[in-house]
Amino acid sequence: MLDIRLMMMADHAGVAALFMEMQQYYRVWCPPRETILTDLAKLPPGTEIFVVDNGHLIGFAAFSAIYPGPGLASGLFLKELFVSQAHRGGGIGRLLMKRLAALAVERGYRRIDWTADRENTGLLSFYDDLGAARKEEKLFYRLDKDALRELAED
């Protein structure tokens, strides 16, 4: 039976394994497992992670509350949604999004925002099928690496 719940300390090893699988899936660098575990133990305030447990962890959604938004309303920002390769296509991602939507409604939030890679047509189709509206007028920016340090030191 599937259990979708907020991450607990006992879930850290399973979440670390999912993070490592996610980094491999995206073909990007991954810190050592011990670093991931250390970071999970000291999440920034407001960061939450739903996990999907069917005897072991098979997916997660990492998110944070955001404010203000349109109409000065609160919302959630979904940073990552990931389902282990062996469990994709079985509705787990949809269940995570449904649980996240229920949490937003419970808390009186008016929206959930997230980003998606334009080239990942399967993912875009998944989000479209949820009923999410693409906001093509928005552009996603990132300040990191040397530019982040340079601005901080300016």
C-alpha positions in Angstrom: 0.0 0.0 0.0 1.3 3.5 -0.9 1.8 6.0 1.9 2.4 9.7 0.8 3.5 11.7 3.8 5.9 14.4 4.9 9.5 13.2 5.2 10.7 12.0 8.6 14.3 11.7 9.8 14.0 7.9 9.3 13.4 8.6 5.6 16.7 10.4 5.0 18.6 7.4 3.6 15.8 6.5 1.2 15.5 10.2 0.1 19.3 10.4 -0.4 19.1 7.3 -2.7 16.3 9.0 -4.7 18.3 12.2 -4.9 21.3 10.2 -6.2 19.1 8.5 -8.8 17.6 11.8 -9.8 21.0 13.4 -10.4 22.0 10.4 -12.5 18.8 10.7 -14.5 19.6 14.3 -15.3 23.2 13.5 -15.9 24.5 16.1 -13.5 27.0 16.0 -10.7 25.9 14.5 -7.4 27.5 15.2 -4.0 28.6 12.2 -1.9 25.8 10.3 0.0 27.2 11.6 3.3 26.9 15.2 2.2 23.3 14.6 1.0 22.4 13.1 4.4 24.0 16.0 6.2 22.0 18.5 4.1 18.8 16.6 4.7 19.3 16.9 8.4 19.5 20.7 8.2 17.0 21.7 5.5 16.3 25.4 5.2 13.3 26.6 7.1 10.1 26.2 5.1 11.4 23.4 2.9 9.2 20.3 3.0 9.4 17.0 1.2 6.6 14.5 0.5 7.8 10.9 0.2 6.0 8.0 -1.4 6.5 4.8 0.5 5.5 1.3 -0.6 7.8 -0.5 1.8 10.7 1.6 0.5 10.8 5.1 -0.9 9.9 5.3 -4.6 9.3 9.1 -5.1 9.3 12.5 -3.6 8.1 16.1 -4.1 10.2 18.9 -2.6 8.5 22.2 -2.1 8.3 25.4 -0.1 5.7 28.0 0.7 5.9 31.3 -1.2 4.5 34.7 -0.7 3.4 37.1 -2.2 1.8 36.0 -5.4 -1.1 37.3 -7.5 -3.6 39.1 -5.3 -0.9 39.0 -2.5 -1.9 35.4 -1.9 0.3 32.5 -0.6 1.2 29.5 -2.7 3.6 26.6 -3.0 6.7 26.3 -5.2 7.4 22.8 -6.3 11.2 22.5 -6.7 11.5 18.8 -7.6 9.1 16.0 -8.4 10.8 12.6 -9.0 9.6 9.0 -9.2 12.1 6.2 -9.3 12.6 4.7 -12.8 11.0 1.4 -11.8 7.8 3.1 -10.8 7.3 5.6 -13.5 4.1 5.5 -15.6 2.0 4.1 -12.7 0.4 7.2 -11.5 2.8 8.0 -8.6 3.7 11.4 -10.0 0.0 12.3 -10.3 -0.7 11.1 -6.7 2.2 13.3 -5.4 0.7 16.3 -7.3 -2.8 15.5 -6.0 -1.4 15.4 -2.4 0.5 18.6 -2.9 -2.7 20.3 -4.2 -4.7 19.0 -1.2 -2.0 20.5 1.1 -2.2 23.8 -0.7 -6.0 23.9 -0.3 -5.7 22.8 3.4 -3.4 25.7 4.1 -5.5 28.2 2.2 -2.9 28.7 -0.6 -4.1 29.7 -4.0 -1.6 28.2 -6.3 1.3 25.9 -7.0 4.1 27.1 -9.2 7.0 25.1 -10.7 9.4 25.0 -13.7 9.9 22.3 -16.3 12.4 21.8 -19.1 11.0 22.8 -22.4 12.7 19.9 -24.2 11.1 17.2 -21.9 7.9 16.7 -23.9 6.8 13.7 -21.8 7.0 15.8 -18.7 5.2 18.7 -20.3 2.5 16.4 -21.4 2.2 15.0 -17.8 1.8 18.6 -16.4 -0.7 19.5 -19.2 -2.8 16.4 -18.3 -3.0 17.6 -14.7 -4.8 20.7 -15.9 -1.9 23.0 -15.2 -1.7 26.2 -17.3 1.6 27.0 -19.0 2.8 30.5 -18.3 4.8 31.1 -21.5 5.0 34.8 -20.6 7.3 34.0 -17.6 11.0 33.4 -18.0 13.0 31.5 -15.4 16.3 33.0 -14.2 19.1 31.6 -12.1 21.9 33.5 -10.4 24.7 31.0 -9.4 28.4 30.2 -9.5 30.7 33.2 -10.3 27.8 35.5 -11.1 26.3 34.9 -7.6 29.6 35.5 -5.9 30.3 38.6 -8.0 27.0 40.2 -7.2 27.4 39.4 -3.5 30.8 41.0 -3.4 29.7 44.1 -5.5 
